[in-house]
Structures are given as C-alpha cells and as structure tokens.
Amino acid sequence: MKKGIDIHHYERRLKSAIRQVEEANITERNKEIILKFRDELVLENISKPRQMKYLNYLKIIAQIVQKDFDKLT
C-alpha cells in the first residue's frame, strides 16, 4: 500500500469504526467475530475504506438480528 498524506483520514476513521463495534449494543460473541473478520481483512490487504464499510454493515446486521452470527441459520 502506498504511504503518503491521508487526506481522507482513513486511519482515524477506521479506529473510530472499530471503537463503534466495541461499544455497540451487540453480543460479545458478535464483537469478537466482527473484529476477527477485520483481522483477516488486514491480512488480505483489503483497503481501509472497505474495512470500515464491512465493520459498519456487520455492526448494523448484528443489531438487527440480535443473535450470534455463528448460531444463525
């Protein structure tokens, strides 16, 4: 990934997205699953904006279904 000026503040916004997941009104198991998934995205060199998008969508889905992701069918 290129190093340079971060005019869109992706690093700060990604940290905020992670904090929002950690503080969200979702189960601890879902928080763990979402953050593990984010770790996988980092390993696969997925861009920070895409990571933020996934974190936000998964947080919203977890709030709607109110069940652990690994128990959904």
Order of alpha helices (4+ residues) and beta strands (2+ residues): alpha-alpha-alpha
